[in-house]
């Protein structure tokens, strides 16, 4: 009785006064200590037990797992095996959870082999733990094989597999599995929907995300903070900040995750003023910001060139909130200083930070050098990146572009030769647009699309109107040693322009055109799209490799600063 009421001190007094204690008596108090987090007391009692049964061993293993002590759990399990104790389904599930947490793939495989050898029909709980173990150990293929062989799958199993696909960067597979789940009439829960929304966010699948939102409403699960936070994140990462804010404003009591998602969403979409305003509003609620919230705040400052505000928030992390700066926060500040031309300050921050700069920090510095033509610092950043990530083509291309902008064509040739000798290939630029559930992709100068003649005709018509409005092609963004006429031709057929032209043809007038580009949008295309948005009187949303650009009536949300 006392254990069930969590009155463990009273339970201990009764236990100590018992004239005779059988294994059941010991196990009762042992389980009480384990479930309430008093794991050291549980272990001491376990060690003092004159006799132990399977329940005793399993209780300690499960207690360690429950409180994040996976190594200790596996040590107890190994002792259990040496003592020849039988294991239960709950023991196996707990051990697999410990293997997943460490991760300990070898032991997990041994447990799997034990399941196969015994031939016992274990319940869905054990097989779900096995699926999770392989996924967390990085063997997603084995995880899928186990999942496919499961005779019985409940909503927990489906949700776990969907979540592992998302966490492993396989958003498309996660969405396909969700469709399969619906076809076999398994009803999703709030955790399923949250994982699916995360998949939509990673795939920038706005239309599908909206459909999932409709399902959530029909399922009467939209009131849960967990799902609402995922909705805010999905809409923001798909470039629809208006819908993200609508969901956020309907939340009765947003948690820190929700505030963070909305602030980061504003930052990524170029609405720095709204991001900082929302952060200040959050502080008035009494919620304490964490390092993730500040990452969104600093990102907003970076994307808008707010140097003074960035300094203020960076310094306030330690001064006002006791939050230590991480590598991501330093990267934001170096990027901010670099974008604004404060390269000396960026280099000083690189030199004085309390840890060795990582790939992201040097990449931020290199990007700044490209913007402002600082060859010396660019060469320094590139050398570090060559050592840290020699297979990344972006470093070679960026350094080559720095040299090209300075007219140092011999150095351009030298860098490209090094790139060729090392077998590093440039990542081709792609832009794509989804229209009526079909994805249409384009490369620069593409001629493969079935409607490509219509696309080029649309671009030609727009080109004349753009020049009448004052557009002048910026050939500085063609970093190749060719004549002016050819440079203009290359610019006119960039992949993002082709995708937008197709979108204007294939979607109804007045609707938004949304495209994605796998690389950073070039300056000339950015200028051109501003003109196009004004001429066609339509919103054009471009997601490039770093952020969203919302073009409306000749103006971009980034304020021409990106």
N, C-alpha and C positions, 0 to 999 in steps of 0.2 A: 504493500500500500504506500509506504513512505517513498519508495523508489519511483512509483508511478506518479506521485505528486512532486517529484524532484526534491524531496526533503531528505537529502542524502546524509546530512549530519544525524538526523533522527534514525535513519535507516542503519547507519553505522553503529549507533548505540545499541539498537536492537540486535544487530548482527554480533556485536562483541559480547552480549549477554546470553547468546544462544548456547545452551549446554552441549548441544550436538549440531554440527553443521555438515550437511551433505553437499555434494557438488552443485545441486540446484540452488542452494542457499548462497554459495559463493558466486555462482553465475549471475544471480539476480543483482547483487550489488556491483559486480564487475560490469554488467551491462549498463547500470545506472551511471557509473563513473564515465564509461566510454561515450554514452550518448550525450552527456552534458558537457563534454569537453575536458573533463578532468583526466586526461590521458595518462599522466604520470601516476596518479593514484590507481588507475586501472591496471597499469603495468606492474606496480608494486603488489597489488592484490593477486594478479595472475602469477607472479613469481612465488608468492607465498602459498599458493593453493597446493594442498597435499595430493589432490587428484584433479585431473583435467579431462574434459571430454571434448568432442568436436565443437560444441557450442562455445566453450571457453576460448579455444584457439581462434575460431572464426570471429568472435566478438572483439578480440584484440586486433586482429588483422583489419577488420572493418573500421574499427575506431581510429587506427592510424591513417587509413585511407581517407576517412571522413574529415580528418583534420590536417590533411596535406603532408603527412609523414610517410611517403610512399616507400622510402628505403627501409624504414623500420618495419613496415608492413611485410615487405618481402623477406626480411630477416626472420621474422616470426614464422612466416609460411614455410621457409626452408627448415626451420627447427621442427615444425609440425610434420613435414615429410619424413625427416630423419626418425621421428618418434613413431612413425607408422600409423598416424591418425588418418581416419577416413575424412574425405572432404565432401562438403555439400554444395549445392548450386550457389548458395550465398557466398561460400568461401571462394569458389572459383571466380564469381563475378567481382568480388572485392580484390582478388589478386590481379585479375585482368585490368581493373581500374588503376591499381598501383603500377603495373607495367606500362600503362598508357601515360601515366603522370611523369615517369622518370626521364625518358622512355626506356624500357628494357625489352627490346624485341626478342632476344634469344629466349628468355624465360617465358614470354608470351607465346612464342611458337611451341615451347615445351608443353604449356598448358593446353594449347590447341591440339597437339598430338595426343595428349591424355584423353581429351574429349573424343577424339576419333577412335582411339584404341578401345575405350570402354564401351562405345556404341550406345551409351545411355542417351535417351531423348531428353536433353535439358530444355528448360523453358526459354521463352523469348528474351528474358532478362539476361541470361548468360550469353546468348548469341549476340545480343545487342552490345554487350560489353566487349565481345571479341571483335566485332566490327569497329568499335571505337578504338580499341587497342591498336589494330593495324593502321588505322587512319592517322592516329596521333604519333605513331612510330614512322610515319612517312611512306608506308607501303599501301597506298590507296588501291592499287590493283587487287591485293589480297582482301582488303576490306570489302570491295565490290563483289568478289567471288563468294565470300562468306554470306554477304547480304542476299545475293541471288539464290543461294542454296537454302535459305531459311524457309521452313515450311509455313511458319506463322510469323506475320509481321504486324506489329501494332503501331499506333501513331508515334510512339517513342522511337521505334526502330527507323521508320521513314524519316522522321525529323532529324535524327542523329546523322543519317547518311546524307541528307540534303545539306545539313550544316557543315559536315566534313568536306563536301564538294566545294562549298562556298569558301571555307577557310583555306583550302588548297588552291584557290584561284581558278576553279572550274565552275564558274557561274552558269554557263550554258548547260552543263550536265546536271547541275542542281535544278534548273528550271524544267528540264526534261523529266527528271525523276519526280518532281512535284506533279507534273501532268499525269504521269503513270500512277501515282498515288491516288489522284482523283478518279482515274478510270476504274480502279479496283474498289472505289467507294469507301476509302478510309477518310474519316473526317479530320481535317487539320485542326490543331490547337494554336494558341497564341505563339508558341515557340516555333511551330512550323511556319506560320505566316511571317514571323520576324526573320527567319533564315531566308525565306523566299524573297522578301523585300530587300534583304542584303544582296542577294544574287541579282535582282533587278538593278540595284544601285551600281554594282560592279560592271554590269553589262550596259549601263545607261539605257535600260529597256523601259522607257517611260510609259509606253502604251500598255505593256504587260503589267507594269507596276500599278497603273490605274485600274486594270482589271482585277488584280489581287486586292486592291483597296475596296472595290465593289464587293468582292467575296467576303472580306472581313466585315463589312457593314451587314451583309445578309446573315453572317454567322453570329452577329451580335457580340463581337469581340473587340470592337473599336474603342471601348472605354478603358482598356488596360494600358498603363503607361509604357509597358514593354513594347507593345505593338505600335503605339502612337509614336514612340521615339524612333522606331524603325521606319515608320511612314515619313516622318520629318526628314530623316537621313536619306531615304530613297528619293523623295521629291527634290531635295536640295542637290544631290549628286547627279540627278537627271536634268538639272538646269531649270526646274520649275519652282523657283523660290516663293512664288505667290501661293501655290498649293501647300508648300512646306509650312509657310507662316500661318495659313488657315488652320492646318492641323494643330500646329503649336498653340495657337490662340484658343482653340477649343479644349485644350487640356486643362483639367481642373487644378492639377498641381504638378507642373513639369518637374522632373528630377534633373540631376546634373547632366545626365546623358542627353536629355532632350535639349537643354540650354546649349550644351556643347555642339550638338548636331546643327542647331539653327544658326549659331554664331559662325561655325565653320562653313556652313552652306552659304551664308551671306558673303563671307570672305572669298570663297572659291568662285563665286559668281560675280565678283567685282563690286559688291555693295558694302564698301568699308564703313561708311558712316552708319549704316544700319547695324552692322556687326558690332561696332564699338558702343553704339547706343544700347543695344540689347545686353551687352556685357555689363554696362553700368547699371542697367535695370535689374539684372540678376543679383548684383551685389546688394541692392536694397532689400532683397527677399531674405537675406541672411544665409543663403547658400554660400559655401566656401568653394572658390574655384580650385581646380586641380591643374596639373601640368598640361593636360589635353585641352582644356578650355583656353589656357594661355597660348597654346599653339595656334588655335583658331584666331585669337586676338592679334597675335604678332603677324600671322599670315595676312590678315586684313590690312595691317599697316604696310606690309611689304608690297602687296598688290596695288596699293594706292599711293605709295611713295611718302607715307606719313612718318618722316624720320623722327621728329620730336615726340610724337605719340608713341612710336615704337620704343624709343629710349625709355620713356616714362614707364610703360608697361613692363619692359624687360627688367628695369631696376626694381619695380614694385613687387615682382615675384618673390624675391628674397626679403626685401625691406618690409612689405606689408602682409605677406602671406606665408612666408617661410618655405617657399617652394624652390628647390635647387634647379638651376638651369641645366637642361639636357642638351644633347647634340642637336636635336631638332630646333630648339630655341635659338642656339647659336647660328644655325644654318639660316633661320629666318632673318636674323639681324645682319648677317654677312650679306645675304641677298638684298636686304633693304638698303644697306649702305652702298653696296655695289651698284644697284639700279639707279641710285640718286647721285652717283659719281663720287661718293665719299670713299674712294678706294684705299686711301691711307688708313682710314678708320677701320675698314673691313680687314685689312691686312694686320693691323694692330690687334684686333679681336682674335684673329686666327692664331697669332703668336702667343697671346696671353691666356687663352682658355686652359682650364685645368686638366685637359686630356688631349690626346693626339687627335687632330682633325680626321674625320672619316671621309668616305667617298662623297657623301652629300654636302659636306662643308666645302671641300675643294671644288666640287662641281658648281656650287653657288658662286664661289670666287671666280671660276673660269667663265661662267655665264656673264658675270658683271664685266669682266675684261672684254668680252665680245661686244657688249653694249657700248663701252666707252673707249675701246681701242687701246687698252693698256697691255702692251705686248710683254713687258718684263714680268708682271705679276701673272699674266696668262700662261707664260712659259713655266713659271714656278708651279702653278696649280696643275698644269697638264702633266709635268714630270711626276708629281705625287700620284695623280690619277693613273698614269701608265704603270706605276708600281702596284697600286691597290687593285686596279681593275683593267688589266691590259687588253681584255677582250671586248671592252665596251667601245663601239664605233663612235659614240657621241663625242668623246674626248678628242679624237683625231679630227673629226669634222669641225668641231668648234674652234680648235687651234688653227686648222687650215683656213677657216672663215676669217679669223682674226688677221692672219697674214694676208689673205686675199683683199680684205677691206683696206689694208695698208699698202696694197700694190706690190707685196713681196712674193711674186709668183714663183721664184726659185724655192722659197721656203714652203709654199703650198705644195709644189711637186715633191719636195723632200718628205713632208709629212705623209702625203698620200702613198709614197713609195714604202715608207716604214709600215704603213697600214697594210699595204699589199703583201709585203714580205712576211708579216705576222699572221697573214690569213684572216684579217679582220675585214668584214664586209659592211658597207654602209646599209643601214636600215632604210628600205624604200618608203617614201611618203605615200600614205593612203588617206583618202577621205571617203566617208560613206554616209548614206542616208537610208532610213527605213521608211518605206511607203507601202501601205496595205500589207503589212506582215512580211515584206520581202526587203532584203538588204541589197542596196546598189552601191558598189564600190568603184572608185576611180583613182588612177595614178596620173601623174603629170603627163600631159600630152596623150592621154588615153584615147584609143580608137576602137576599143573592144565592145562597148555597150551597144545594144541593139538600137537605141535611140540617140546614138552619138551625134548624128547629123543635126537633129533637132537641138541638141545641147549646144553644139558649136554655133548654130544659127541664133540661139537665144543669147549666147555670150557676145556675138558680133553686134546684135542689136543693142544690147546693154552697153557695150563699149562705146558706141557712138553717142548715146545719151549721157554716159558718164563724162566723156570729154567735153560735152556741151556744158556740163555742170561744173567743170573745172578740174576734173581728174587728170593727173599726169603720172604715167607709170614710173615707179621708182626703180630704175635699173640697178641701183646699188645693191639690191637684194638678189641679183643674179651674180653669184660669186664665181664666175667663170670668165676666162679671157677670150670673149667673143664680141662681135660687133654689136652696135646699139640695136639694130633692127631685129637681130636674132634674140637679144636679151628681152625685148618687148614681147616677142612671140612666146618665149618660154614663160614669162610672167602671165600672159593672157590665158595660158592653159594649165595653170597650177591646179592640183587635184581638188582643193576646196572650192575653187570657182566652178569647176565642172560639176561637183556635187550640188552646189547651190543652184546652178542653172537647171539641172535636172529636177531639183525640188520645186522650182518655180513652174516648170512644165507639168509635173505630175501631181501637184496638190492644189486644192481649190484656192482661188484668190482670197486674200484677207487672212489666211491661216498662217501660223508660224512655220518657218522652215528650220529644221534642226539637223545639223550635221556633226560628225565627229571626225577629228583628224588625229592620227597617231603621233605626229610631231608638232612642234611649236608653229603656230601660224606666222607667216612672214609679214613684214611691215607693209609691203605693197598690197597683199591680199587684204590685210586689215583695213587699209584705206579704201580699197575698192569696194569691200562689202559695206562700208558706211554709205558710200554713194548708192550702191544697189538697194539697200534697205529704204533709202529715201525715194528713189525712183519708183520702186514697185509698191511702196507703202505697206510693207510687211515686216514683221519681226523676223530676224535671222539669228539663230542661236548656234554658236560654234563652240564645241568643246575640243580644245587641243590637249597637248600632253600635260599641261600644268593647270589649266583653269577654264572657266566658261567666259565667253564674250556674248553679250546680249546687244544686238544692233537694232536700234529703233530710230526711224526718221533721221538717219545720218549721224547718229551718236552711238557710241559704244559704252557699255556699263563700266569698262575699265578706265574710261577717261583718257584713252590713248596712252596708258601707262601699264605695261605688262612685261 
